[in-house]
């Protein structure tokens, strides 16, 4: 039973219950796996308390997988995290998961991030979300219905993740945006 917290950025993870069978051998053995679990009673972040999370852990030599999908309420909508897999734990770590958001209130999320008031919703699916070689990459996209139109965000990536200046890449497309709504919300 544990707790993790930070004042900057402000977040807390409470009631961490972890049963982690871990095999960090240097070579894989066929059909050798063990089951564990992780449970988190409360996550407080971005000024919001998120739903408890529960997951089964499948441990293999130098690898872990958390299953099944995890759902939580997220700023008036839902956030679904797919199974999470991590391999090469002794070096060259690689991770993969997916994420789906439905009906997230852009204004509530924006307030938590310190953005101006912007009415709208966010939905979409990123599948996969991966990590390798200090780089996060995604396929799929998110759509924000804002300013009377739609903003699509696709192929998000973050390179040089641990450098002082990470490189962010993404594709944006805009459709039906009302400039009067945009400039009014952003006070331009």
N, C-alpha and C positions, 0 to 999 in steps of 0.2 A: 504494500500500500504506500503510495508516494504522492508527491506534489511537485509541480514545476511552475515557477513564476518568474516574471521579469517586470521591471518598472519601465524599461525603455527598449523596445516597444512594450506597452502595457498588455500583458496577457497572463493567464493562469490556467493551468491544467490541474484539476483536483481529482483525488480518488483514483490514482493510477494503480491498477492491479495487473501485474505482469508475471506470467509463467512462460519463460523463454528457454526452451531447450536449444542450445547453440552448439554446433559442431564446426569448428574452424580448422578442419583438417586441410592438408595441402593437396589431397587428391580425392576425387569423388568416388564413393562406393555405391554400386547399384542398389536400388530399392531400400536404402537406409534413410528413413525419415522418422521424425518424432513430432507429436502434436503438443501445442501449448496454447496460450490465450492471452489476450490483452483486453482490458476494460477500462474505460475512462468515464468517471461519473459526471464531470462537468468541465467544459472548456469555456473560459471567459476571454474573449478577444474582440477587438474593434468595438468595444462598448456593448457587446451582445453576449448572452449565454447561449451556447449551442447545446443540442441534444446529446445525451450520453452516447458513447460508441462502444460496441462490442465486436470482437473479431477473433477468429481462430487463427493460430500461427502454425504453419507447416514448415518444419526445419529440415533442411537437407545439408549435406556437407557444403559449407561455405555459401549457403543461400537460405533465404527466408521468403515465405509467401503468406500474406494476410488475406483471409477470405471470410465470409463472402463480401458482397458489396455493402457499403455502409451509407445509410441515409441520415441526414440531419436537416432540421429546419434552418433556413439561412436567409435572413433579412426578408421575411415575409414569403419566401419561396422554399424550394427544396434544393439540397446539394447532395448528389450521389457520387461517392468515391468507389471506383471499381476495385477489384482485387489488386493488392500491391505486391509486387515481387522485387526482390533484391538479390543480386548474385555477385560473385567475385568479392566477397566481404573482406578478404585479406589484402586486396589491392586492385585498383581499377574498377571500383564499385559501379554497378549498373543497376538502375531501377526502372520500373515501368508500372503504370496504372492508367486509369481513365477518370474523367470527371464529367458529370452532367448537371446542369443547373436549369431549373424551371421556375418561372414566375418570381424571380428575385426582384425586389423593389429597388430600383436604381437610386432613388432619393435616399432611402434608409442606408444603403451601402455607401453612397457618396458622402453622407453626413459622417459616417464612421471613418471615412478616409480623409475627411477635411475638405471635401469638394463643395462647390456651391450647390444650392438646391436645384435638382434636375429631375423632373417627373419622368417616369418610364419604367420599363422592365427589361430584364436580361434573361436570355435562355440560350441553350446550346449544349454541345457535347465536344469534348476534347478527347480523342481516342486514336492513338495512345498519347500519354504524357510520359516522356522518358527522360532519364538522366544518364549521361555517360561522358567521360572526358571533360569534366567541369562545364557541361553544357546541358541545359534543359531544352527539350524540343517537344512540339505537339503537332498533331494533325487534327483536322476538324476545326470548329470555330464557335464563336459566341456571337449572338445578335442582341443589340440594344435597341429597343424601340424608344427613341427619345426625339425631342424637338419636332414632333409631327411626322417623323420618318424613321429610318432604320440605319444603324451603323453595324456593319459586319466586320468582325475581327477574326482573321484566319492565320494559320501557320505561325503561331507564337513561338519564339525561341529566345533564350537568354544564354549568351556565350560568355566565356571568361568570368564565370560565376563568382569566383573568389578573388577577383582582382578589385582594385579600388574603383574601377569604372567598368561595370559589366556592359556587354553589348546586347541590346534588345532589338529583336527583329519581329515584324508582324506585317500582315497585309490588311489594309483598311479599305472598305468601300462604303460609300454613302448613297442613300436613296431617299428622295422625298424630304430631305431636311429643310425646315423652314428657317431661313436665316434670321428672321426677326425673333423667333423663339430662342435660337442659339445665342445671338448677341445679347438678348435680354438676360438670359440665365447666367452668362459668363461676364455680364456687365462690361461689354466691349463698346 
